[in-house]
Amino acid sequence: MITIDMLIGLVSDTHVRSLGSRVGLGQLIATELPDQILEAFRGVDLILHCGDIYTLPILDKLETVAPVLASEGDDDPFEIANDKRVKHEHFITHEGVTIWISHYGLWSNSSKKEKPDVIVHGHSHRSAVEKQDGILRINPGSPTFPRYQHTLGTVGILEVKSGKADIEIVKLEGDIGGSFSSTAGLTGRG
């Protein structure tokens, strides 16, 4: 039997707004996707974005590296949900490993769907990896607003190999570039 390894880039809560996009007031907004994300994902086979994308050009830019699937975040505008890459949730199975992606990652044990092996989610802006009830739960954190601070944060690299899933949380290094704004009184760098 031939097994095919798969590397999957994991990202969430980018909060990048492009000029002219409609994003509500009071939300943290970055002005560009840091290049370090694209570098970290070089060589992956797929990218999963766990929501709070804000604008579709972010998915387009990620797609220059690998195909992208995304879950809709709680702060994403309506036009995000109309994109074919974006759903409330995605189920992916590779080499017998089932991966479920959702912004909140709240799996119901009463679900009629088969329990996934891996849950990938975002929302908290904090990277986390834990094994709970036989499920590997991964939050890649936010690359642009970790812990709600405008600095470089984290992404994840998930490897699916021979029916097993392994995760590495990657701390992005360097200058974040761009700027951010908020009506919540936070100060940022330009």
N, C-alpha and C positions, 0 to 999 in steps of 0.2 A: 504494500500500500504506500502510495506517495502522499506525504503531508506537505501542505503549503503554509509556511509561516505568514502571519499578517501583522504588520505594524500599524497602529491606529493612533493618530494625534488627537488629544482631548483638550478642549478649550471651552471656557464659559465666561459669561459676564464681561464681554469686551467693552460694552457701552461706548462704541465709537459712532459718532454722528457725522454724517457727511453734510456738506453745505446744502441747504434747502430741505433737509429731511424734517419730518414732524415728530419731535420727541417732546413729551410733556415737561413742564417746568419742575424744578426741584430735584432733578435727577443728575447724578454724576455723568459727565459726558467727556470723553476723550475725542481728540480731533483726528487721530490717525491710528492705524494698526501698527504697532511696533514691528520693525523688520526682524527682530529677534524671534518672533513667533514663527515666521516663515523659515528661518534658519533651523530652529529646533525641530520643525516638522519635515525637513528635507529627508527624503527617502521613505516616508510613510506611505501606506497604500490607501488610506482613507482618513478623513478628518471628521470628527464628531464635535459639533458646537452645541453646548447645553443651554443655549438661550441667553436672553438679554443681549441680542445682536445689535439692535437699533436700526441698522441700515443694510440693505442687500449688497452693496458694493463690498462689504466685509467678507461675505461668503464668496463673492467673485474673486477677491484677492487670495483668499485661502485656497480656492480651487486652482490657482496657478501652480500649486504644489501637489494636490491630490483631490479626488472627488470629495464632496462635502455633503453630509446630512446634518440637520439641525433640529433641535426641539424649540418650540416657541416659549419665550420667557415671559414673565409677568409684566415686564415693562416694554415689550416689543410692540411697535405700532401694527395696525391691522394689515398693512401691505406685506409685512413679513410672513404672515400666516398664509398668504396667497401664493407664495413661492413653492415650487414643486419639491424643493429640498427640505422644506420646513414642515414638520408635523408636531402635534402635541407630544407624541412619543414615537420612537422607532424601536423595532426589534430586529436585531441582526444576529445570524448564527453563522459561525465559522469554525470548522474542525470540531464540531460538537459543543462549542461554547456559545451560549446565548447571552447577548448583551442587550440591555434595555437602557435607552436614553430618554431622560425626562428632565425638565428644568428643576423641579422640586425633588425628584427621586423618592417619592413616597409610595412604596410598593404596598399594596393591600394583600394581606394573606388570604383574604376571601375572594381574591381575583379568580376568575374562571380561566385566565390565561396561565400557561405553564410558567412556573417560577424561573426567573433568569438566573444565570450563574454570576453575572456581573451587572451592577447598576451604576450608570454614569449620570451624574447630575451636577447642578451648579447652585446658584442663588445666594449662597452665604458669603461668597468672595473669599473663602478660606479653603485651602487644599486639605484634603483628608483621605485617608485610606484605612478601611477597616473590614474585617470579616465578621458578618453578623448573620446568624441563622443559615450558615452555609453559602451566603451570598457575598461576593467581593463588592464592596461599596466604594466608589471613587468619586471624589469631587476634585477636579483639577485646579480649583481656585480661579482667581481672575488674573489675567496677564497685565491688566491696565489699572485695576483698583483693588489690589489685595488688601483685605481688612479695611476697605473703603478709603485707602490712601492712594494718591496718584503717584505711583512708582511702579517699576517693573515687578511683576509677580511671578506666577507659575503657570505651567501647562503640564499635561501628562502625555506619556507615551505608553500605550498598552500593547503588549506583545501576546498574540495568540499563537501557541505552538503546541502541537501534539496533544490537543484537547485540554490545554492548561492556559490560564491567563496570568500574566505578570505585569506589574505596573511600576513605572518610574515617574516620580514627580520631578519636573525640571524647573529649577530656579533660573529665570532669565536674568542675564547680566548686561550691564552697560547703561547708556542713557536712554530714557524712555522717549525723548523727543516730543514734539507736538505740545499741546496744552490741554487744559481741561477747564470746565466751568461748572458752576452749580449755583442755584439760587438759595442754597442752604447756608451760605456764609463761609464756605471753605475757601482757602486760598490755594493757588496752584502755581506751577512754573510755566513760563512761556517759552 
